[in-house]
Amino acid sequence: MFGITVRDHMMVAHSFRGEVFGPAQRLHGATFVVDATFRRAELDADDLVVDIGLATAALQAVLGELTYRNLDDDPAFAGRNTSTEFLAKVVADRLAERVAAGELGEGARGLEGIAVTLHESHVAWASYERSLP
């Protein structure tokens, strides 16, 4: 399986519900380094997994919808804890929507999967991996 990874970051504010979260139940900020890996078994006609510039732009656009925002105020996340794991899935799903819409080029239609990793720090991170139709 071939893969390319692009990286960016996002800064959000949020809080969690539930005693398991301890002091994180209060509003706090988080900065995530975000890696998005695009995968396919065979390279496209140009010997690429996906255009790295378009992949970078798509990740920037998805993160731009989230960064510098209080996620507690976003209706899309009502009733959810915006944990690192949950946000990795949100980013992966939104990237998948952009692939399906053709925003990563026609060659990207051959992608088989996307994996997104959100790094909370240098010692902790969470990932979500999904298949593409």
C-alpha positions in Angstrom: 0.0 0.0 0.0 1.3 3.4 -1.0 0.8 6.5 1.2 1.6 10.1 1.5 1.2 12.2 4.6 0.6 16.0 4.9 0.7 17.9 8.1 -0.8 21.0 9.6 -2.1 22.1 12.9 -5.2 23.5 14.6 -6.0 25.3 17.8 -9.4 24.9 19.4 -11.2 25.6 22.6 -13.6 23.0 24.1 -14.8 21.4 27.3 -15.9 17.9 28.1 -18.8 16.4 30.0 -18.3 13.6 32.4 -16.3 13.0 35.6 -13.8 10.9 33.7 -12.4 14.1 32.2 -11.6 15.7 35.5 -10.4 19.3 35.1 -10.9 19.1 31.3 -14.6 19.5 32.0 -13.8 23.3 32.2 -13.3 25.2 29.0 -9.7 24.9 27.9 -7.6 25.2 24.7 -5.9 22.5 22.7 -3.3 22.7 19.9 -3.1 19.6 17.7 -0.5 18.7 15.1 -2.6 16.9 12.4 -1.3 14.3 10.0 -3.4 13.1 7.1 -2.3 10.0 5.3 -3.8 9.1 1.9 -3.5 5.5 0.8 -3.9 3.4 -2.3 -2.6 0.1 -3.6 -1.5 1.3 -7.0 -0.2 4.7 -8.1 -2.2 6.8 -10.5 -1.3 7.4 -14.1 1.3 10.1 -13.0 2.8 7.7 -10.5 1.3 9.5 -7.5 -0.8 8.6 -4.6 -2.4 12.0 -4.7 -1.3 15.5 -5.6 0.5 16.6 -2.5 -0.4 20.3 -3.1 -4.1 19.5 -3.3 -3.9 17.2 -0.3 -2.2 20.0 1.7 -4.8 22.5 0.6 -7.7 20.2 1.5 -6.3 19.6 5.0 -5.8 23.3 5.5 -9.4 23.9 4.4 -10.8 21.3 6.8 -8.8 22.5 9.7 -9.7 26.1 8.9 -13.3 25.2 9.6 -12.3 24.2 13.2 -9.3 26.2 14.3 -9.7 29.3 16.5 -13.2 28.2 17.5 -14.9 27.1 20.6 -16.1 23.7 19.6 -18.7 23.8 22.3 -20.5 26.4 20.3 -20.6 24.4 17.0 -24.1 22.9 16.4 -22.4 19.9 14.6 -20.9 18.8 17.9 -23.9 19.3 20.1 -24.1 16.6 22.8 -20.7 15.2 21.9 -17.3 15.3 23.7 -14.9 16.6 21.1 -12.1 14.3 22.2 -9.0 13.8 20.2 -10.3 10.5 18.9 -13.6 12.1 17.9 -11.9 15.0 16.1 -9.6 12.6 14.2 -12.8 11.0 12.7 -14.3 14.4 11.9 -11.2 15.5 10.0 -11.0 12.2 8.1 -14.7 12.3 7.2 -14.4 15.9 6.0 -11.4 15.0 3.9 -13.3 12.1 2.4 -16.1 14.4 1.4 -13.5 16.6 -0.4 -12.1 13.6 -2.2 -15.6 12.6 -3.3 -16.3 16.1 -4.5 -13.2 16.0 -6.7 -11.3 18.7 -4.8 -8.1 16.5 -4.7 -8.2 15.9 -8.5 -9.4 13.1 -10.6 -6.5 10.9 -9.7 -7.6 11.0 -6.1 -10.7 9.0 -7.0 -8.5 5.9 -6.8 -7.7 6.5 -3.2 -8.6 3.6 -0.9 -8.3 5.1 2.5 -7.4 8.0 4.7 -5.9 7.9 8.2 -5.8 11.0 10.4 -3.7 11.4 13.5 -4.1 14.3 15.9 -1.0 14.7 18.1 -2.0 16.3 21.5 1.6 16.4 22.5 5.0 14.7 21.8 3.8 11.7 24.0 0.1 11.3 23.2 -2.0 11.1 20.0 -5.1 9.5 18.6 -5.9 8.3 15.1 -8.9 7.3 12.9 -8.6 5.4 9.7 -11.4 5.0 7.1 -11.9 3.4 3.8 -13.0 5.3 0.7 -15.7 4.1 -1.7 
